[in-house]
């Protein structure tokens, strides 16, 4: 294992304490100048994001470059050679970074087989951080990609492209099958008597690049769910009341509670 360049974040970035003091000083000035509270909030947010960037930059600097020596022995006994350092982009909630780290391979020009710093810091293979990917994913559930992107840019001053969000969504979708395969099947005695398949489709316009320049073509995205439910046994009068009841007229409650779908429903999607 390689050793850390520094054990304190203030070693590679001695201005951190000054940045912290600057936030306090800003608050004190706001009191003296009677600055509006919402302006104080915005000022703090801007300064805290800048401080977060400085902290993360100091964290990367203190972590070193992952140099474990001229050679690295793998678990299978193979020996890899240290190559020239390779930079990589890293995009976090606090902004953009470039991390320089040592890489190891059989020789220059061959596939890189080990990057000790990436492994130690558990960095994702792609540029966005895992936390940023999580925020992106939660926003993309409810918003179009462009709107999700604009919201994060407004909140954090962070710029991403819509294409980046599309690629992230496509990459995350590949984990669906593996997720369901490792998900244990529900006990048979907890399943309902009826299998329910639900499917909903949404058509979307295709890009010209997807149709060889032809316009007006669409593709459909499908989302389905499979679950089970027990029979809803009702009397003839209860069926008639459910079909023809006047919403403004009070009616008696059913003699039995309506069954609920099992909690272990399975989702699937296609396009």
Secondary structure, DSSP 4 states (H G I P E B T S, - for coil): -PPPS-SSHHHH-TTHHHHHHHHHHHHHHHHHHT--HHHHHHHHHHHHHHHHHHHHHHHHHHH------SEEE-TTS-EEEE---EEEEEEETTEEEEEEE--EESSTTSPP-B-HHHHHHT--SSSB-HHHHHHHHHHHHHS-HHHHHHHHHHHH-----HHHHHHHHHHHHTTHHHHHHHSPPPPGGGS-SEEEEEEEEEEEEPPGGGTTT--S-EEEEEEEEEEEE------HHHHHHHHH--TTS--PPPSSPPP---S--EEEEE-
